[in-house]
Amino acid sequence: MAEVKSRKDDHIKICLKRDVQARGTSTWLEHVWLIHSAVPAADYEAIELRTSFLGHEFSAPIVVSAITGGTKLGASLNAAIAEAVEELGLGMGVGSQRAALEDPGVASTFKVARERAPTAFIMANIGYSEVARGLPLSKLEELVSMIEANALAIHLNPLQEVVQAEGKPGGQAFLDRLAEITDHLGVPVVVKEVGSGISAEVARELERRGVAAVDVAGAGGTSWAAVEHYRALKAHDELRARLGQTFWDWGIPTAASVLEVACTTSLSVIASGGLRTGLDIAKCLALGADLAGLAWPVLREAIKGPKAVKWLLEALMEELRATLFITGCKRLADLRSKPVVLTGPLAEWVRARGLDIRRRSQRPLGLGS
């Protein structure tokens, strides 16, 4: 258990102190162009950001992606994030709760999220490798009840498991269990990547097994291969350090991954992976996402406390509102009907993969009329 706690704090410290961002690739959101409207469709103050996701109403389509838990540091970060999302009417995920299954004494580091955010949307979290190795349904229910979660996120991190010295890479056994979990668990199941994206092929497999939503977590932001590269260097593990360096930029860029899922399935979509501004969020929503998730930018503020997190989230909301205003939208739903221009490698990807981007305009988004 001490090893798990140490690893969790290692991850946080490396993300804060080291360069773990994508180097040779990007989110490809720079290749998504929204069209400026010189005549806005509504007064700025009337722009509506409210939306609903998995039956829960959000004041804006923003969720803080899973970051941490299981340690004293993790508890303080979860508390800061929870206070901010509760006040703003947003949502959050906690980090992997495996530590709490192994040591119930650290459950409080996850429970603090619900304590500080009694009405916010909160996602429980466990890794796909634990599910693949036969973690009982009763244990998954325990994770949900631990924080009175609105959904269970199962994270896919096969690349990280390969690079990580403690990793236990799983495979097909995960998919074999998904239908049982989605059939019997009392909350929706969200499957999320951690920085390498989700393809159309994987998304269709997840949809067939009853998953409610996916968080694409595409390439272009924090690289967990990079994080494990630095941990391997510290441990003098040259092979794993090399693996982390080789696969630093591996994955499907975020913009492409959103289109992969939105154009080929009916799944709800959370766009994450390298999002930094409200403009990034608007572009993802226009491509077919329902929510946008951020982790690394929030982590940097959560260290300072809930006020810093709140300021960042409010800034993102204001940038999103401004984008709606200058693209001639009154509400989020209008983004689906606005023209979007795709250029460069993203446009080439869409053609090569045969994606029908017209499907994104058929996906409902937001509340209001």
N, C-alpha and C positions, 0 to 999 in steps of 0.2 A: 504493500500500500504506500509506503514511503516513496517507492520508485515512481508511482503514478503521480503523487503530489509534486515531486521534484520535476517531473516531465511537464506537468501543466504550468508550473511557474516558469520553467525554461522557455516554453512556447511564448508566454506573455512577454518576458524580458527580451527575447530575441526579436519579437515583432516590434517592440518599442525602440530597441537600441541598434538593430542591424538593418541593412538594406535587404529586405525580403520581397520587394515588389518586382513585378515582371520587368525584364530587361529587353529582350529581343522581340516581344510581341506587345499587343495592347488589347483593350476591350473591343476595338474596332468601332466604338461609338463615334469616333471622329469621321467615320464614313457614312454616318446617318445624318441626313439633313432634313430638318423641319422647315416649312416654308413660312417666311415672315408675312404677317398681315399688317399693312400700314393703317388699316381701319379696324380696330378691335371690335369684337362682337358684344362686349359687355363692359360695364364699369369695373375697374380693377377690384374694388372692394366686394363686388358681387361674384367673383370667381369662386366656384365651388370645388373643394378638394376632397370632400367626404367620399368614402367608398366602403364596400363590404367585401369580406373575404372569409370563406368557410363559415358563414353565418354570423360573423362578428363585424360590428361597425367600427370603422377607423375614421379619425378626423382627416387623415391624409394617407396615401398609399405607401407608407413607410414602416418597415420593421427592422429592428436592430438584430442582425444575424447573430447566431450562437457564437459566444466568445469563450466563456470559462465557467469555473466552479470547482469545488473540491478542495480548495485551499483558502487560507485567510485572505490572501490577495484576491482570489476569485470571488469571495463573498463580498468584499468591498466594491468590486467592479460591478457585480450583479445588482447590488443595492443602488449604486449611483444610476445605472441605466434604468432600473425599474422605476425609480422615483421620477425620472424624466419622462418616460413613455406613459406613465400613469397620468401625469399632469397634462400631457399633450394629447392623450387619446390615441396613442400609437400601439406598437406591439414589440415583442422581443423573443429571442430564443435563449435558452441557457446552453452551456457547454455540455459535453458528454457526461451523463450521470452514472457512467460505469463505476466511478470512484465511490459513489454513494451506495451502490449495490454491494461493493466489497467491504466498505466500512460505513455503516449507518451513522457513525459519528460525524461525518462530513455532509450529511443530508441538509443541514442548516445552511450551508453555503449556496445551495440551490433554492431552498424554501424561502430565503430572503427575497427572492424575486417576487413571489406572490404576496409576501407580507408587505412589501413596499408598493406593489402594483395590484391592489385587490380587484380591479375591474378591467385591467389591460389584457390584451391577447398575448398569451405566453405559450411557447412550444417547449415540450420536454424533448430530450435528445439522447440517442444511443447510436453506436456505430454499427454498420452493416456486418462487420466481422463477428460481433457478438451475436447478432441475429442468426448469421450463417452457422455458427457453432452451437445453435440450439437453445439460446436463452429462452426460458419458458414464457408463455404468454402472461402468466401471473406476475412475472418480474417486470414486463413491459407495463402492465397495469399499475404496478407499484411506482414506476417512474412517473406516470401520468398523475396519480393521486398525490405523490410527494409534493408537487407544486400546483395541484389543481389545474393542470394544463388544459388548454383548448385544443391542442393537437400534439401528436408525437412526430418529431422529425427523426428520420433514420439517415445518418450521414454516410455518404459513399466517399471513401478516401483510399482507393486501391493504390494510387501512386505513393501516397504518404506511407502506407503500410509497407510498401516495398523498400522505401528508402530508410524508414525508421528501424533502428536496431531492435526495438521491442515489437515490431509489427508482426501481425498474423494475417497475411493476405487471404481473403476468402474468395469464393467464386459463385457458381450456379446455385449453391445451397441457399443463398440469400433469396433469390427469386422463388425458389421452391417453397419458401415459408411465407412469402408476402401475402398470398391470398388468404391464408389462415388468419394472419394478423389483421388484415383490413376487414375481414368478415366478422371478427369477434371483439376487436378492440372498441371501446366505447367512444373514442374520439377519432377525427380524421387523421390519416397518415400522410405525412409530407416526406418525400424523399429528396435529399439535398446532396449536391456535390460540395467540395470544399475548395475549388479553385481550378478544376480542369474541365468543367462544363458537362452537359448532358446532351447526347445525340438524339435524333429522331427515333433511331432504332431502339435505344434504351427506353426512351419515353413511352413508346408504344407498348413495350413489355410491362412497364410499370402501370400504365393505364389498364391493360388487360387484367391485372391483378388487383384492381380496386383502389389504387392510390388516388388520393384526392387532389394532390398538388405536387409540383416539383419546384425546387429552388435550384436554378441552373448553376449558380456559382461558377461562372466561366473564367477563362484565363484572361489575364490583363491586370489583375490586382495582386494580392498577396499570394506568394508561391509557397506552398507547404513543402515542396521539394527543397526550396531554399532554406526554410526554417530547419528542416532535418539535416541539410548540408552543414549548417553551422553547429548543430548538436554533434554531428559526426566528427567534425574537425576538433571540437573540444574533447571528444572521447578518443581521438587519434585513430579513428576508424576510416582508413583511406578509401576503402571500397565504397562505403556508403556515402562518404563525402563526394566521391566522383559521381555516383548515381544522382545525388542531389544537384550537382552542377550540370550534368547532362540533361536532366529533365526539368530544369529550372523554369522554362517557358512552355512546358508541355500543356496541351489542352485545346479546347474549342473556345475561341474568343467569345466574350459575353454576348455581344450583339448577335453573332451567328448562332449561339446556343439558344437564345430566346426565340429566334426564328425557327430553329430546328424543332422546338417543342410546340410553339404556337401555331405553326403551319401544318402540323401533322397529327395533333391530338386535340382533345377537348379538355385536357387537364388545366387546372388553374396554375398560373406561373408566377413564381417570385424570381425577379431578375436580381442577381448579385454577382460580384466579382469585379472589383475595380471601379465601382461607382463612387463618384466624389462630389457631385453637384446635383442641384435640382434639375438642371438641364439634362444631365445623364439620366436621371429618373424619368423625365418626360419622354426622352427618346426610347427608353425601354418600354414604357407604357404604350407608345405609338407602335412599337414593333409587335405588341401582343401580350406583354406582361400585365399582371394584375396588381402586384406589389413590387416594391424595390427594397432590397436589403443591403445594409452596410455593416461592416465589422471593424476593420482597421482604423478608419477615421474616427469612429466612436470610441474605440479602445484608447486612442491618444487623449481624448477628452475625459473619459471615465476615470482615468488616473487622477484627474484634478477634482472630480466630484460631480454631483448631479447638475449643478448650475451650468457647468461647461458642456455637459451632454445636451442639456435643454437648449442652450444657445445654438449649438451645431444643428440640432434637429429643426429648430425654428428657422434657421438660415436656409436649410434645404427646402422646407415648406414654402418659404418666401420665393426662392428661386424657381420652384415648380409653379407657383402661382404666376410669377412673371412670365414664364414660358407659355403657359396657357393663354395669358393675355395677349402676347405678341404673336401668337399663331392663330388668333381669331377664335379661341375656344371660350365657352362659358363654363364648362364643367369637364371633368376628366373624360367622360364618354365621348366628347367631341373629338378627342385625339384620334380615335379609331377611324373617323371619316376624313381626316385631313391627309393631304398628300405627303408622302415620305419619299425622299430620293436617296437611293443607296449607290455608293460609288466605290471605286477601288477594289481591294480584295474581298470586301463583303459582298459586293454585287457579283463578283466572280464566283464566290462560294455559293450564293443563292442559285445561280445558273447551273453550276456543276452538280449541286445536290438536288436539283429539280424542285425547289421549294416554291409553292404557290403563295406569294405574299398577300394575295387578295383575301386569304382566309383570316388574316389578322383583323380586318375591318368587320368580320362577322362575329367577333368575340365581344360579349358585353363587358362594359367596364363602368364602375362607379355607381353612385346613387343619384337621385334627382331626375328631372325630366326637362 
